[in-house]
Amino acid sequence: MRGYGMTVIESAIDTLRQAAELNHLDPYREGSMLSFSDYGQVVMTGDLHGHRKNFEKLVRYCQLETTPVRHVLLHEMIHAEPESFGAADRSVELLLDAAKWKTFFPDQVHFLQSNHELAQFQRHQITKGGRSVTYDFERGVAEVLGSSDIDEAMRAIDEFIASFPLAARTPNRLFFAHSLPDANAVDEFECNCVRKPLAEQDLSEGGSVYQLVWGRRHTPALLDRLSKAYEADIFVVGHQPQESGFAVLFDRLIILASDHNHGVFLPVDCRKKYTIGQLIERIRPFVAVM
């Protein structure tokens, strides 16, 4: 399909499938975990939910074209709040922006599986404000790309989402994921799910991947357990809304949000050992990026 003369929807399908292939071939990927080297920098985001302005600022900040040792982690890109009642959710535009960024910088742009992307893949209904976000997203895909061959476009989106790894870690004992499993479900959680390639059945509701991306109730005991499993001291996630941009729990867990005007991101060096206080000092607001 690649080449000149493609329609908008054909170009989008091609980009999504290229990006999915590159996710599988990511040189930092081991199973479903990204393991970065002990040099360079990782920029972790929170949920983006279609916030293209913050995404554009992130692209400007990262300057990947001149900073080849910088990596960026993206997750929860879809299911934005429509601009007006009854409008379609056009967050596929951000998903396509991110996929294209991956094709430009395949060894630097990375993704983490999230609950909203997984729900879209599973066609698992999520209701917000009385509307089905999965249905609104599909309406938005048809609106943005055109209604011709929409089924093929949705299949390409599914392939892209299914290609996402689950977590990332750096040698300085930082662990990045969209979320962590609930404390009350940790006995059923298979920690090794992040270390193996995923089959489609691994993404089914109720499994370890589902627990990882949907979990909200975290405790010090849970973090102790996951710290031993993943050789990590500090965890950085998204998933839970943060009006002020971020929160810190138990001096070991940072929760970021990137989907509003108070949104933030976190750049960290892969070699330097950090305290929780030093990481908090490194959190950057999107509004400060010109």
N, C-alpha and C positions, 0 to 999 in steps of 0.2 A: 504493500500500500504506500510505502514511503516515496516521496517525490513531489513534483510540482503539480498543481491543478487539483489538489484534494479539496473537498468541501470542508466546512468548519467541523462537522461531526466526524469526518474521516480523519482530519488532523488531530482532533482530540483523542480519538480511539488509538491512533498511532502513538501519540505522546504517552498515554497511560500505559500502553503495553511495553513501550521502550523502558519506561521508568520501573515497571514491575520486574522486567528482566534484570535491570541493573540492581534492583533491591536484592534479588536472589544471588547476584554475582558480587555483592559488596565485599571488598577485600577484608573488611573489619568484622565480617559476620562469621560467627561460629555457632551453627545451629540457628537459634532464634535470638542470640545475644550478639550485640556489637561490643567488641573489646578493643578499645583504643590504645595506641602506643603511649610511651611515657614522654612524649613531647607534643608540642602544639597546644591547641585550645579546643574546648567543646562549648558551644552556646546552646543552652537548654531553654526551651520555651514552655509556656503553659498552654492551656487550651486556646485555640485561635477562633474557632466557630465562625469562619468566614470573614474575619476582620482583615480585609485586604490592606487597609491603611497601615496597620501594625506590621503586616507581612512585608509591605514595601519598605518600611523603615528597617526591618530586620535585614532585608537584602542589602540595603545601603550600609548598615552597620557592619555586616559580616565581610563585605568586600572580598568575596571568595576568589575573584579573578586575580587579586594581588596578594592573597594570603593563603597559600596552598596548604598550610598546616592547621587551618581552622576548620572545624566541623560544626554542623548545626543539626539539632534534633527537633523534628516537627511532629505534632500529634494533635488529634481532635480538630481537624481542619474544617469539618463540615457541620451542618445543622445550625445555621445562623438564625437569628430572630428576623423574620421578614420586616421590611421597612414600613409596611402598612398592613392593616387587617385584610386577610384573604389573599395577600400576595404570595407568590411562590418563593421558596428559599433558593437563592442563587449562589450558595456557597460552593457549588461545583466549580465556579470561577477560581476560587482560591485553591481548590484541589488541583485544578489544571495548572495554575501558576506554580505550585509546589512540584508537581510532576515534571514540568518543563525545566525548573531549576535543577532537579535531579539529573536530567539529561545533559545539562550544561556542565555540571560539576558532580559526576557520578560517585567520586570517592570522598566527597565532602558533605553532601546533603543526604540526610538519613531520616527515617521515620520510625515511630513507635506505635504499636497497635493501641487503639483507644476504644472505649465503650461505644461511642457514637458511630465511629466507623465500623466497628464490629456489628452493631445493631443494623446498620444499613446493609451490610453484607448478608446478614441473616434474615433481613426483612422482619426484624423484631420491632414491633410497634413501640415507640416512645411517644408519650403524649405530654405536651407542654402548652399551658394556656388554652387547653381544649382543642389543640390541633395535633395531628399526627406528623411528627417531624420527618419520618421516613417518606411518607406520601408527599409532603411539601417539597422535599428534596428532589424526588423524581419529577415532580411538576417543574421544578427549577431547571433540571437537566434538559427537559424538552424545550423550555423557554430559551435557554442559553444556546443550546446546540441545534435546535430544530427537531421537529418530531419524526423526521425520516430516520429509520434505522435506530430508534431509541433503545430497542432491546439489545442491540449489539453494543451500544454505548454503555448501558448498565452492566453488561457482562465485562467490558473492559474496566469499568470502575471496580467491580468485584475482584477482578484479577489483581488490580493495583492494591486494593485494601488487603487481600489475602497474602500479599508479598511482604507486608510489614513485619519486621522483627518485633520482639516483645520488650526488650530491655537493652540497656547499655551500661557499661562500667568503664572506669578509668583506673590506671594502676595506683593512683593515690586514694583508692578505696571509696570512690563515689559511685552510687548506683542510681540510674535514671530509668524511670518507667512512667507510663501514664498514671498508674495508681499501684496500690498494693492490696493483697487479699484482706478481707475482713478478719479480725482477730478470732471471731467465733467460727470461722471456716478454715482456719489454717491447718487443722489436722487432716483435712481432705485435700489440701492444696499440694500439688506436686511441684516442688521447687525446681526440679530438673526440666520442667517444661520449657524454660528459657534456653536450655542448652541443646535442644534437639530440633531438627527440621520439623515443621508443622504440616500435618495433613489436614484436609478440610474438616474431618470429624473432630479434630482438636479444637476447632473454633466454635463447637456447638455449645448451646446454653447449658450452664451447670458445670462445665469442665474447668480445668485449672486456668486456661486462658481467660475464660469468662470471669472467674474469680479475681484474677489479677487486674483486669481493666475496670471492673465494676466496684471493687472494694472501697469502703469509706471509713469503717470503724477500725482505727489503728491504736495500738497500745505499746508501751515500752517493751512488754514481753514479746509481742509480735516482732518488733524491730530487732530485739536480741536474737530471735530465732532466724530471721532473714539475714541478719548481719553475718552469722556463722555460715549460712548456706551460700551467700554470695560474696563473702570476703569483703564486706563493705562496712564503713563506719557511719556514713551520712547518706540519706535517701532524698532524691529530688523528684517530685511528681507534679501532676496537674490535677484534673478531674473535679476537685471540690471548688466551687465558686469562691472567689476572694475579691470583695469589693475594693479593698485597698491595694490589690495586686499580688500580695503574698501573705503567707502565714508560716509560723514555725511551731512545731510540736515536739516536745520532749527533748529539745536541743539536738535532734538527730534527723528530723524530717522537715523539709522545706516544700511548701505547696505554692506553685506559681499559677497565675492567670494572665493570659495575653489577649483576651477577647473584648477588651473595652478600653476606654481612654485613660484608665489608671493601670493598664496592663504593664507587665514587666517581663524581663528575660534575665538569664544568668549565664555570663561567660566565666569559664573556669580554665585554668591551666592544668594540663594532664599530669604534670610532674609534681607541682607544689602540694605539700600537705596543708590542709585547711582545718581551722576550727570552725564551728558553726557561726561564730561571730564574724569571722573573716569572710565567709560565704555571704552572709547577709549584707556586708559592706559592698560586695561585688554586684548585687542585684541592680539592674539598670531599668529605669522606666522608659517606655517607648516615646513618651513626650519629649525626652531629652535628645532624641535622635533627629537631627535636622535633615 
